[in-house]
Amino acid sequence: MSDGACGEALRRWGMMVGGCLLAGYGLRLRSWPRAVLVFVGGAIVYRSLSGLGRATVACASELGAGVTSGIYDQVAQAAKEARHPAGTYISPDDMVDVASDDSFPCSDPPAWTARA
């Protein structure tokens, strides 16, 4: 199988699916091995879930998930600093325009449609 954090996450997901299938098959049986299969399937599911979150987070960080959010924040901050360097005075008339520019993607009003 794969090495690294993503391989561990895939193994744990596979264990969880296999354990669920085994327990489900055990529940369908009408004989004495039913309890054994349900117990073993449940134990496999429990074992897979015990470290699934950590393995998935490690895999996401290994693949670089979430890296771009820091880049965009730095770009936005650099643009603000270029417009108004730290420590410069912003006139009261310009404050509204600056705040509007800084919150542009989130401050768009909803679309308005006339009704007949």
N, C-alpha and C positions, 0 to 999 in steps of 0.2 A: 504494500500500500504506500501512499504518499508519506513523505517525511515532513516534519515540522508541525506547526500549529494547525494548519488546514487539514492535514492528514488525521490529526487527533480529532478534530471536529467531525470530519466525515466518518471516522470509526464510531464515534459516539452516536451520531445520527443513525448509522446503520444498526448499532446495537439496540437503539430505542425501537426502530421499526421491527427488527427481528423479535425482540421481546414482546412487543404488542401482538405480532402475528402468532407467536407461540402461546401466549396467554389466551388469545381469541380462539385458537384451535382447541385449547384445553377446555374452554367453556362450552364448546359445541359437543364435546364427548359426553357419553352417558355411562362411563365406566369408572373404575377406581383410579386410572392414571390422570383423571381430570385434575385432581387437586395438585398433583406433582407438576403437571405442565403449567397450571396457572401460577403456582408458587415460583417455579423457575423463570417463567416469562416475566412475572412481576419483579423478581430480583434483578433480572437483566435490565429492565426498564429503569429501575431505581439506580442501578450502577451507572447507566448511561446518563441519566439526568443529574447525577451528583457532580459532574464536572463539565456538563455541556455548556453552561453559560461562560465559564472561564475559557474553554476551548474555542468557542465561537468568537468571543471578544479578541482573543489572541490571534485568531485567523484573520479577523477584520483588520487588526492593526498591522499584521504581517503583509496584507494585501494593499495597505495604504488607505483604507476607508476612513473618511473624515478628515483627510489631509487638506482638501481644498477649502474648507471653511476658514481655517487660519489664514490662508493666502488671501481670500477675499476680504477678510477683516483688515489685513495689513494694507491692501490696496485702497480700501475706503478711507482708512485713517491717513494714509499718505496723501490722498486727494484733498482731504480736509486741511491738512497741514500746508499743502501747497497754496490753497485759497487764502487761508488765514493762519499764518504761523503762530505758534504758541506765544502768548503774551501780547499780541496785538489787540488793539481796541476795535470792537465792532460797533458801529453806530446803531442806535435803537431802531432806526428805520430799516436797517439791513438785517437785524436779528431774525425777523420773520422769514425773510428770503433764505437766509442761511439754514435755519431750522427746516424749512420746506425742502431745500436741496438735499440736506442730510438724510431726510426720511422719505425720499422720493418713491422708492418702490412700494412702500407700505401706505403712503398717504393718498393714493389715487382714489377719487370718489367712485362709488359704484356707478355703473352705467344707468342712464335714465332713458326710459322709453315712454313717449307720449301715448296716452290711451284715448281711444275714441269714445 
